[in-house]
Amino acid sequence: MTARPRAQRPRLPETSQGQRAARHAWNGGLTGKTRTGAEVAPYTWCTAPGCGSEATTGQPPAAGMVQVAAAGDGAGARWWCPGRCAVLARTRAELRAIPMRTTGGGR
C-alpha cells in the first residue's frame, strides 16, 4: 500500500489546548480565515534601458549592468540589469548547458 499524497491525507482536528496555543504562536496571534494572495504576473517586461542588449563592446550600456554569457547554444553574451533579469538569464544559460539525451525523449 502506498501513502496518499499530503493533500489527500485526513486532517486531525486540533483538540488539545496545547495544539491551539502552538498554532496561535506560529501564526503570530493571527486568527481567522487566510486571505487570498495578490494576483502577480509571472513575467513582466523590464523597463531598464539597455537590459538584454548584446554585449558587443566591453562596456555596459548603463551603470550596474551584469554581463551573462550564453552557454551551449552559440548565442553571444548580453547585458542584463542586476536582479531578476540577470538571474533569469543565468538560469536559462545553465539549463541550456545541460546535455540532451539522444534516447529516452527528455533531458
C-alpha distances in whole Angstrom, upper triangle without the diagonal:
4,7,9,13,15,17,15,14,17,20,21,25,27,29,31,34,33,30,33,35,33,32,36,36,34,35,39,40,39,37,37,35,35,37,36,36,39,39,40,41,38,42,45,48,50,54,55,58,57,53,52,55,56,57,60,62,61,62,59,60,60,60,56,55,52,52,49,49,47,45,45,46,49,50,52,52,52,53,51,51,50,46,44,46,46,42,41,44,43,39,40,42,39,37,39,40,36,37,36,34,36,33,29,30,30,31
4,6,9,12,14,12,12,15,18,20,24,26,28,30,33,32,28,31,33,31,30,33,34,31,32,36,37,36,35,34,32,32,34,33,33,36,36,36,37,35,38,42,45,46,50,51,54,53,49,48,51,52,53,56,58,57,58,55,57,56,56,52,51,48,48,45,45,43,41,41,42,46,47,49,48,49,50,47,48,46,43,40,42,42,39,38,40,39,35,36,38,35,33,36,36,33,34,33,31,33,30,27,28,27,28
4,7,9,11,10,9,12,15,17,20,23,25,26,29,28,25,27,30,27,26,30,30,27,29,32,33,32,31,31,29,28,31,30,30,33,33,34,35,33,36,40,43,44,48,49,52,52,48,47,50,51,52,55,57,56,57,54,55,54,54,50,49,47,47,44,45,43,41,41,42,46,46,48,48,47,48,46,46,44,41,38,40,41,37,36,39,38,34,35,38,35,33,36,36,33,34,33,32,35,32,29,29,28,28
4,6,8,6,6,10,13,15,19,21,24,26,29,27,24,26,29,26,25,28,29,26,27,31,32,30,29,28,26,26,28,27,27,30,31,31,32,30,34,37,41,42,46,47,50,50,46,45,49,50,51,54,56,56,56,53,54,53,53,49,48,46,46,43,44,42,41,41,42,45,45,48,47,46,47,44,44,43,39,37,39,40,36,35,38,37,33,35,37,34,32,35,36,33,35,33,32,35,32,29,29,28,28
4,5,5,7,10,12,16,19,21,24,26,28,27,23,25,27,25,23,26,27,24,25,28,30,28,27,26,24,23,25,23,24,27,27,28,29,27,30,34,37,39,42,43,47,46,43,42,45,46,48,51,53,52,52,49,50,49,49,46,44,42,43,40,41,39,38,38,39,42,42,44,43,43,43,41,41,39,36,33,35,36,32,31,34,33,30,31,34,31,29,32,33,31,32,31,31,33,31,27,27,26,26
4,5,5,9,10,13,16,18,21,23,25,24,20,21,24,21,19,23,24,20,21,25,26,25,23,23,21,20,22,21,22,25,25,26,28,26,30,33,36,38,41,42,46,46,42,41,45,46,47,51,53,52,52,49,49,48,48,44,43,41,42,40,41,39,38,39,40,43,43,45,43,43,43,40,40,38,34,32,34,35,32,31,34,33,30,31,34,32,30,33,34,32,34,33,33,36,34,30,30,28,28
4,6,8,9,13,16,18,21,23,25,24,21,22,24,22,19,23,24,21,21,25,26,24,22,21,19,18,20,19,20,23,23,24,26,25,28,31,35,37,40,42,45,45,42,41,45,46,48,51,53,52,52,49,49,48,48,45,43,42,43,40,41,40,39,40,40,44,43,45,44,43,43,40,39,38,34,32,34,35,32,31,34,34,30,32,35,33,30,34,35,33,35,34,34,37,35,31,30,29,29
4,6,9,12,15,18,21,23,26,25,22,23,26,24,21,25,26,24,24,27,28,26,24,23,21,20,22,22,23,26,26,28,29,28,32,35,38,40,43,45,49,49,45,44,48,49,51,54,56,56,55,52,53,52,51,48,47,45,46,43,45,43,42,42,43,46,46,48,47,46,46,43,43,42,38,35,38,39,35,34,37,37,34,35,38,36,33,36,38,35,37,36,35,38,36,32,31,30,31
4,6,9,13,15,18,20,23,22,19,20,23,21,19,23,24,22,22,26,27,25,24,23,21,21,23,23,24,28,28,30,32,30,34,37,41,42,45,47,50,51,47,46,50,51,53,56,58,57,57,54,54,53,53,49,48,47,48,45,46,45,43,44,45,48,48,50,49,48,48,45,45,43,39,37,39,40,37,36,39,39,35,37,39,37,35,38,39,37,39,38,37,40,38,34,34,32,33
4,6,9,13,15,18,21,20,17,18,21,20,18,21,23,21,22,25,25,24,22,21,19,20,23,23,25,28,29,31,33,32,36,39,43,44,47,49,52,53,49,49,53,54,55,59,61,60,59,56,57,55,55,52,51,49,50,48,49,48,47,48,48,52,51,53,52,51,51,47,47,45,41,39,42,43,39,39,42,41,38,40,42,40,38,42,43,40,42,41,41,44,41,38,37,36,36
4,6,9,12,14,17,17,13,14,18,16,14,18,20,18,18,22,22,20,18,18,17,17,21,21,23,27,28,30,32,32,35,38,42,43,46,48,51,52,48,48,52,54,55,59,60,59,58,55,56,54,53,50,50,48,50,47,49,48,47,48,49,52,51,53,51,50,50,47,46,44,40,38,41,42,39,38,42,41,38,40,43,40,39,42,43,41,43,43,42,45,43,40,39,37,38
4,6,9,11,14,14,11,13,16,15,14,17,19,18,18,22,21,21,18,18,18,19,23,24,26,29,31,33,36,35,39,41,45,46,49,51,54,55,51,51,55,57,58,62,63,62,61,58,58,57,56,52,52,51,52,50,52,51,50,51,52,55,55,56,54,53,53,49,48,46,43,41,44,45,41,41,45,44,41,43,46,43,42,45,46,44,46,46,46,48,46,43,43,41,41
4,6,9,12,13,9,10,14,14,12,15,17,17,17,20,19,18,16,16,16,18,21,23,25,29,31,33,36,36,39,42,46,47,49,51,55,56,52,52,56,58,59,63,64,63,62,59,59,57,56,53,53,52,53,51,53,52,52,53,54,57,56,58,56,55,54,50,49,47,43,41,45,46,42,42,46,45,42,45,47,45,44,47,49,46,49,48,48,51,50,46,46,44,43
4,6,8,9,6,6,10,10,9,12,14,14,15,17,16,16,14,15,16,17,21,23,25,29,31,33,36,36,40,42,46,47,49,50,54,55,52,52,56,58,59,63,63,62,61,58,58,56,55,52,52,51,53,51,53,53,52,54,55,58,57,58,56,54,54,50,48,46,43,41,44,45,42,42,46,45,43,45,48,45,44,48,49,47,50,49,50,53,51,48,47,45,45
4,7,9,7,7,11,12,12,13,16,17,17,20,18,18,16,17,18,20,24,26,29,32,35,37,40,40,43,46,49,50,53,54,58,59,55,56,60,62,62,66,67,66,65,61,62,60,59,55,56,54,57,55,57,56,56,57,58,62,60,62,59,58,57,54,52,50,46,45,48,49,46,46,50,49,46,49,51,49,48,52,53,50,53,53,53,56,54,51,51,48,48
4,5,5,7,9,10,11,13,14,16,17,19,17,18,17,18,20,22,26,28,30,34,36,38,41,41,45,47,50,51,53,54,58,59,56,57,60,62,63,67,67,66,65,62,62,60,59,55,56,55,57,55,57,57,56,58,59,62,61,62,60,59,58,54,52,50,46,45,49,49,46,47,50,49,47,49,52,49,49,52,53,51,54,54,54,57,56,52,52,50,49
4,5,5,6,9,10,10,12,14,15,17,15,16,15,17,20,22,25,28,30,33,36,38,41,41,45,47,50,51,53,54,57,59,55,56,60,62,63,66,67,65,64,61,61,59,57,54,55,54,56,55,57,57,57,59,60,63,62,62,60,58,57,54,52,49,46,45,48,49,46,47,50,49,47,50,52,50,49,53,54,52,55,55,56,59,58,54,54,51,51
4,5,5,6,9,10,10,12,14,15,14,16,16,18,20,22,25,28,29,33,36,37,40,40,43,45,49,49,51,52,56,57,53,54,58,60,60,64,64,63,62,59,59,57,55,52,53,51,54,52,55,55,54,56,57,60,59,60,57,56,55,51,50,47,43,43,46,47,44,45,48,47,45,48,50,47,47,51,51,50,52,53,53,57,55,52,52,49,48
4,5,5,6,9,10,10,12,14,14,15,14,16,18,19,22,25,26,30,33,34,37,37,40,42,46,46,49,50,53,54,51,52,55,57,58,62,62,61,59,56,57,55,53,50,50,49,52,50,52,52,52,53,55,58,56,57,55,54,52,49,47,45,41,40,44,44,41,42,45,44,42,45,47,45,44,48,49,47,50,50,50,54,52,49,49,46,45
4,5,5,6,9,10,11,12,11,12,11,13,15,17,20,23,25,28,31,33,36,36,39,41,45,45,48,49,52,54,50,51,55,57,58,62,62,61,59,56,57,54,53,50,50,49,52,50,53,52,52,54,55,58,57,58,55,54,52,49,47,44,41,40,43,44,41,42,46,45,42,45,48,46,45,49,50,48,51,51,52,55,54,51,50,47,47
4,5,5,6,9,10,11,9,12,11,14,17,18,21,24,26,29,32,33,37,37,40,42,45,45,47,48,52,53,50,51,55,57,57,61,61,60,58,55,56,53,52,49,49,48,51,50,52,52,52,55,56,58,57,57,55,53,52,48,46,44,40,39,43,44,41,42,45,45,42,45,48,46,45,49,50,48,52,52,53,56,55,52,52,49,48
4,5,5,6,9,10,10,12,12,15,17,17,21,23,24,28,31,32,35,35,38,40,43,43,45,46,50,51,48,49,52,54,54,58,59,57,56,53,53,51,49,46,47,46,48,47,49,49,49,51,52,55,54,54,52,50,49,45,44,41,37,37,40,41,38,39,42,41,39,42,44,42,42,46,46,45,48,49,49,53,52,49,48,45,44
4,5,5,6,9,8,9,9,12,13,14,17,20,21,24,27,28,32,32,35,37,40,41,43,44,48,49,45,46,50,52,53,56,57,55,54,51,52,49,48,45,45,44,47,45,48,48,47,50,51,53,52,53,50,49,47,44,42,39,36,35,38,39,36,37,41,40,37,40,43,41,40,44,45,44,47,47,48,51,50,47,46,44,43
4,6,5,6,5,7,7,11,13,14,17,20,21,24,27,29,32,33,36,37,41,41,43,44,47,49,46,47,51,53,53,57,58,56,54,51,52,49,48,45,45,45,47,46,49,49,49,51,52,55,53,54,51,49,48,44,42,39,36,35,39,40,37,38,42,41,39,42,44,43,42,46,47,46,49,49,50,54,53,50,49,46,45
4,5,5,6,9,10,14,16,16,19,21,22,25,28,29,33,33,36,37,40,40,42,43,46,48,45,46,49,52,52,56,56,54,53,49,50,47,46,43,44,43,46,45,47,48,48,50,51,54,52,52,50,48,46,43,41,38,34,34,38,38,36,37,40,40,38,41,43,41,41,45,46,45,48,49,50,53,53,50,49,46,45
4,5,8,9,11,14,15,14,17,19,19,22,25,26,30,29,32,34,37,37,39,40,44,45,42,43,46,48,49,53,53,51,50,47,47,45,43,40,41,40,43,41,44,44,44,47,48,50,49,49,46,45,43,40,38,35,32,31,35,35,32,34,37,36,34,37,40,38,38,41,42,41,44,45,46,50,49,46,45,42,41
4,5,5,7,10,12,11,13,16,16,20,23,24,27,28,31,32,35,36,37,38,42,44,40,42,45,48,48,52,52,51,49,46,46,44,42,39,40,39,42,41,44,44,44,47,47,50,48,49,46,44,43,39,37,34,31,30,34,35,32,33,37,36,34,37,40,38,38,41,42,41,45,45,47,50,49,46,45,42,41
4,6,9,12,14,13,15,18,18,21,25,25,29,29,32,33,36,36,38,39,42,44,41,42,46,48,49,52,53,51,49,46,46,44,42,39,40,40,43,42,45,45,46,48,49,52,50,50,47,45,43,39,37,34,31,31,34,35,33,34,38,37,36,39,41,39,40,43,44,43,47,48,49,53,52,49,48,45,44
4,6,10,13,13,15,19,20,22,26,27,31,32,34,35,39,39,40,41,45,47,44,45,49,51,52,56,56,54,52,49,49,47,45,42,43,43,46,45,48,48,49,52,52,55,53,53,50,48,46,42,40,38,34,34,37,39,36,37,41,41,39,42,44,43,43,46,47,47,50,51,52,55,55,52,51,48,46
4,7,9,9,12,15,16,19,23,24,28,29,32,33,36,37,38,39,43,45,42,44,47,50,50,54,55,53,51,48,48,45,44,41,42,42,45,44,47,47,48,50,51,53,51,51,49,47,45,41,39,36,33,32,36,37,35,36,39,39,37,40,43,41,41,45,46,45,49,49,50,54,53,50,49,46,45
4,7,8,11,15,17,20,23,25,29,30,33,34,38,38,40,41,45,47,44,45,49,52,53,56,57,56,54,51,50,48,47,44,45,44,47,46,49,49,49,52,52,55,53,53,51,49,47,43,41,39,35,34,38,39,37,37,41,41,39,41,44,43,42,46,47,46,50,50,51,54,53,50,49,46,45
4,7,9,13,15,18,21,24,28,29,32,33,37,38,40,41,45,47,44,45,49,52,53,56,57,56,55,51,51,48,48,45,45,45,48,46,49,49,49,51,52,54,52,53,51,49,47,43,41,40,36,34,38,40,37,37,41,41,39,41,44,43,42,46,47,46,49,49,50,54,53,49,48,45,45
4,6,9,12,16,18,21,25,26,29,31,34,35,37,39,43,45,42,43,46,49,50,54,55,54,53,49,49,47,46,43,43,43,46,44,47,46,47,49,49,52,50,51,48,46,45,41,39,38,34,32,35,38,35,35,39,39,37,39,42,41,40,43,45,44,47,46,48,51,50,46,45,42,42
4,7,9,12,15,18,21,22,26,27,31,32,34,36,39,41,38,39,43,45,47,50,51,51,49,45,45,43,42,40,40,39,42,41,43,43,43,45,45,48,46,47,45,43,41,37,35,34,30,29,32,34,31,31,35,35,33,35,38,37,36,40,41,41,44,43,45,48,47,44,42,40,39
4,6,9,12,15,19,20,23,24,28,29,31,33,37,39,36,37,40,43,45,48,49,49,47,43,43,41,40,38,38,38,40,39,42,41,42,44,44,47,44,45,43,41,39,36,33,32,29,27,30,32,30,30,33,34,32,34,37,37,36,39,41,40,43,43,44,47,47,44,42,39,39
4,7,9,12,15,17,20,21,25,27,29,31,35,36,33,34,38,40,42,46,47,47,45,41,41,39,39,36,36,36,38,37,39,38,39,41,41,44,41,42,40,38,37,33,31,30,27,25,27,30,28,27,31,32,29,31,34,34,33,36,38,37,40,40,41,44,44,41,39,36,36
4,6,9,12,14,17,18,22,23,25,27,31,33,30,31,34,37,39,42,43,43,41,37,37,35,35,32,32,32,34,33,36,35,36,38,38,40,38,39,37,34,33,29,28,27,23,21,24,26,24,23,27,28,26,28,31,31,30,33,35,34,38,37,39,42,42,39,37,34,34
4,6,10,12,15,15,19,20,22,24,28,30,27,28,32,35,37,40,41,41,39,35,34,32,33,31,30,30,33,32,34,34,35,37,37,39,37,37,35,32,31,27,25,25,22,19,22,25,23,22,26,27,26,27,30,30,29,32,35,35,38,37,40,42,42,40,37,35,34
4,7,9,12,13,17,19,20,23,27,28,25,26,30,33,35,38,39,39,38,34,33,31,32,30,29,29,31,30,33,32,33,35,34,37,34,35,33,31,29,26,24,24,21,18,20,24,22,21,24,26,24,25,28,29,28,30,33,33,36,35,37,40,40,38,35,32,32
4,6,9,10,13,15,17,20,23,25,22,23,26,29,31,34,36,36,34,30,29,28,29,26,25,26,28,26,29,28,30,32,31,33,31,31,30,27,26,22,21,21,18,15,17,20,18,17,20,22,21,21,25,26,25,27,30,30,33,33,35,38,38,36,33,30,30
4,5,7,10,13,15,18,21,22,19,20,23,26,28,32,33,34,32,28,27,26,27,25,24,24,26,24,27,26,28,30,28,30,28,29,27,24,24,20,19,20,17,14,15,18,17,15,18,21,19,19,23,24,23,25,28,28,31,31,33,36,36,34,31,29,28
4,7,10,13,16,18,21,22,18,18,22,24,27,30,32,32,31,27,27,26,27,25,23,22,24,22,24,23,24,26,25,27,25,26,25,22,22,19,18,18,16,12,13,16,15,12,15,18,16,16,19,20,19,21,24,24,27,27,29,32,32,31,28,25,24
4,7,9,13,15,18,18,15,15,18,21,23,27,28,29,28,24,23,23,24,22,20,20,21,19,22,20,22,24,23,25,22,23,22,19,19,15,15,16,14,10,10,14,13,11,13,16,15,14,18,19,18,20,23,24,27,26,29,32,33,31,28,25,24
4,6,9,12,15,16,13,14,17,20,22,26,27,28,26,22,21,20,22,20,18,19,20,20,22,21,24,26,24,26,23,23,22,19,18,14,14,15,13,10,10,14,14,12,14,17,17,16,20,21,21,22,25,26,29,29,32,35,36,35,31,29,28
4,6,9,12,13,10,11,14,17,19,22,24,25,23,20,18,18,19,18,16,17,18,18,20,20,23,25,23,24,21,21,19,16,15,12,12,14,13,11,9,13,14,12,13,17,17,16,19,21,21,22,25,26,29,29,33,35,36,35,32,30,29
4,6,9,10,7,9,12,15,17,20,22,22,20,16,15,14,16,15,13,14,16,16,19,19,22,25,23,24,21,20,18,14,13,10,9,11,11,9,8,11,13,12,13,16,17,16,19,21,21,22,25,27,30,30,34,36,38,37,34,31,30
4,6,9,8,10,12,16,18,21,22,22,20,16,14,13,15,15,13,15,17,18,21,22,25,28,26,26,23,22,20,16,14,11,10,12,13,12,11,14,16,15,16,19,20,20,22,24,25,25,28,30,33,34,37,40,41,41,38,35,33
4,6,6,9,11,14,16,18,19,19,16,13,10,9,11,11,10,12,15,16,19,20,24,27,26,25,22,20,18,14,11,9,7,10,11,12,10,12,15,15,15,18,20,20,21,24,25,25,27,30,33,34,37,40,42,41,39,36,34
4,6,9,9,13,14,16,16,17,14,11,8,7,10,11,10,13,14,16,19,20,24,27,25,25,21,19,17,13,10,10,9,12,14,15,12,14,17,17,16,19,22,21,22,25,26,26,28,31,34,35,39,41,43,43,40,37,35
4,6,5,9,10,12,13,14,12,8,6,7,10,11,8,11,12,13,16,17,21,24,22,21,18,15,13,10,7,8,8,12,14,15,12,13,16,16,14,17,20,19,19,22,24,23,25,28,31,32,36,38,40,40,38,35,33
4,6,9,11,14,14,15,13,10,8,9,11,11,8,9,10,11,14,15,19,22,20,20,16,15,12,8,6,5,5,9,11,11,8,9,13,12,11,14,16,16,16,19,21,20,22,25,28,29,33,35,38,37,35,32,30
4,7,9,12,14,15,14,11,10,11,14,13,10,10,9,10,11,12,16,18,17,16,13,11,9,6,5,5,8,11,13,12,8,9,12,11,9,12,14,13,14,17,18,17,19,22,25,26,30,32,34,34,32,29,27
4,6,9,11,12,12,9,8,11,14,14,10,11,10,11,12,13,17,19,17,16,12,10,9,5,5,7,10,13,16,15,12,12,15,15,12,15,17,16,16,19,20,19,21,24,27,28,32,33,36,36,34,31,29
4,6,8,11,11,10,10,13,15,15,12,12,9,10,10,11,15,17,15,13,10,7,6,4,6,9,13,15,18,18,14,13,17,16,13,15,18,16,15,18,20,18,20,23,25,26,30,32,35,35,33,30,28
4,6,7,8,8,9,12,14,14,11,10,7,9,9,11,14,17,16,14,11,7,5,5,6,10,13,15,18,18,15,14,17,17,13,15,18,17,15,18,21,19,20,23,25,27,31,33,36,37,34,32,29
4,7,9,9,10,14,16,17,14,14,11,12,12,13,17,18,17,14,12,8,8,8,10,13,16,19,22,22,19,17,21,20,17,18,21,20,18,21,23,21,22,26,27,29,33,34,37,38,36,34,32
4,5,8,9,12,14,15,13,13,11,13,13,16,19,21,20,18,15,12,10,10,10,14,16,18,22,23,20,18,22,22,19,20,23,22,20,23,26,24,24,28,30,32,35,37,40,41,39,37,34
4,7,10,12,13,13,12,11,9,12,13,16,19,21,21,19,17,13,11,11,10,14,16,17,20,22,19,17,20,22,18,19,22,22,20,22,25,24,24,28,29,32,36,37,41,42,40,37,34
4,7,8,9,11,9,10,10,13,14,18,21,24,23,21,19,15,12,11,9,12,14,15,19,21,18,16,20,21,18,19,23,23,21,24,27,26,26,29,32,34,38,40,43,43,41,39,36
4,5,7,8,6,8,8,11,13,16,20,23,22,21,18,14,11,9,7,9,10,12,15,17,15,13,17,18,16,17,20,20,19,22,25,24,25,28,31,33,36,39,41,42,40,37,34
4,7,9,7,10,10,14,16,18,22,25,24,22,19,16,13,10,8,9,10,13,16,18,15,14,18,19,17,19,22,22,21,24,26,25,27,30,32,34,38,40,43,43,41,38,36
4,6,6,10,11,15,17,20,24,27,26,25,21,19,16,13,9,10,9,11,14,16,14,14,18,19,17,19,22,22,22,25,27,27,28,31,34,36,40,42,44,45,42,39,37
4,6,9,12,15,18,21,24,28,28,26,23,20,17,14,11,11,9,10,13,16,15,14,17,19,18,19,22,23,23,25,28,28,28,32,35,37,40,43,45,45,43,40,37
4,7,10,13,16,19,22,26,26,25,22,19,16,13,10,9,7,7,10,13,12,11,14,17,16,16,19,21,20,22,25,25,26,29,32,34,38,40,43,43,41,37,35
4,7,10,13,16,19,22,22,22,19,16,12,10,6,5,5,6,10,12,10,9,12,14,12,13,17,18,17,19,22,22,23,26,29,31,35,37,40,40,38,34,32
4,6,10,13,16,19,20,19,16,14,10,8,6,5,6,6,9,11,9,7,10,12,10,10,14,15,14,16,19,19,19,23,26,28,31,34,37,37,35,31,29
4,7,10,13,16,17,16,13,10,7,6,5,6,9,9,12,13,11,8,11,12,10,10,13,14,12,14,17,17,17,21,23,26,29,32,34,35,33,30,27
4,6,9,13,13,13,11,9,5,6,6,7,10,11,12,13,10,7,9,10,7,6,10,10,8,11,14,13,13,17,20,22,26,28,31,31,29,26,23
4,6,10,10,10,8,6,4,6,9,11,14,14,16,16,13,11,12,12,9,8,11,10,7,10,13,11,11,15,17,20,23,25,28,29,27,25,22
4,7,7,7,6,6,6,8,11,12,16,16,17,17,14,12,13,12,8,8,10,8,5,8,10,8,9,12,14,16,20,22,25,26,24,21,19
4,6,7,8,9,9,12,15,15,19,19,20,19,16,14,14,13,10,9,10,9,5,7,9,6,5,9,11,13,17,19,22,23,22,19,16
4,6,8,10,12,14,18,19,22,23,23,22,20,18,18,16,13,13,13,11,8,9,9,6,5,8,9,11,15,16,19,21,19,17,14
4,6,9,11,13,17,18,22,23,23,22,19,18,18,16,13,13,14,11,9,11,11,7,8,11,11,12,16,17,20,21,19,17,15
4,7,10,12,16,18,22,23,24,23,20,19,20,18,15,15,16,13,11,13,14,10,11,14,14,15,19,20,23,25,23,21,19
4,7,9,13,15,18,20,21,20,17,16,17,16,12,13,15,12,10,13,14,11,12,15,16,18,21,22,26,27,24,22,20
4,7,10,13,17,18,20,20,16,15,17,16,12,13,16,13,11,14,16,13,14,18,19,21,24,26,29,30,28,26,23
4,7,10,13,15,17,17,14,12,14,14,10,11,14,12,10,13,15,14,14,18,20,22,26,27,30,31,29,27,24
4,6,10,12,14,14,11,10,13,12,9,11,14,12,11,15,16,15,16,20,22,24,28,30,32,33,31,28,25
4,7,9,12,13,10,8,12,12,10,11,15,14,13,16,19,18,19,22,25,27,31,33,35,36,33,30,28
4,6,9,9,6,5,9,10,8,10,13,13,13,16,18,18,19,22,25,27,30,33,35,35,33,30,27
4,6,8,6,6,9,11,10,12,14,15,16,18,20,21,22,25,28,30,33,36,38,38,35,32,30
4,7,7,6,8,10,11,11,14,15,16,17,20,21,22,24,28,30,33,36,38,38,35,32,29
4,6,6,6,9,10,11,12,14,16,17,18,20,21,23,27,29,32,35,37,36,34,30,28
4,6,5,6,9,10,10,12,14,15,16,18,20,22,25,27,30,33,34,33,31,28,25
4,5,5,6,9,10,11,12,14,15,17,19,21,24,25,29,31,33,33,30,27,25
4,5,5,6,9,10,11,12,14,15,17,19,22,24,28,30,33,32,30,27,24
4,5,5,6,9,10,11,12,14,15,17,21,23,26,29,31,30,28,24,22
4,6,5,6,9,10,11,12,14,16,19,20,24,27,28,28,25,22,20
4,5,5,6,9,10,11,12,15,18,19,23,26,28,28,25,22,19
4,5,5,6,9,10,11,13,16,18,22,25,27,27,25,21,18
4,5,5,6,9,10,11,15,16,20,23,25,24,22,18,16
4,5,5,6,9,10,13,15,18,21,23,22,20,17,14
4,5,5,6,9,12,14,18,20,23,23,21,18,15
4,5,5,7,10,13,16,19,21,21,20,16,13
4,5,6,9,10,14,17,19,18,16,13,10
4,5,8,9,13,15,18,18,16,13,10
4,6,9,12,15,18,18,17,14,11
4,6,9,13,15,15,14,11,8
4,7,9,12,13,13,10,7
4,6,9,10,9,7,5
4,5,7,7,6,6
4,7,7,8,9
4,6,8,9
4,6,8
4,7
4
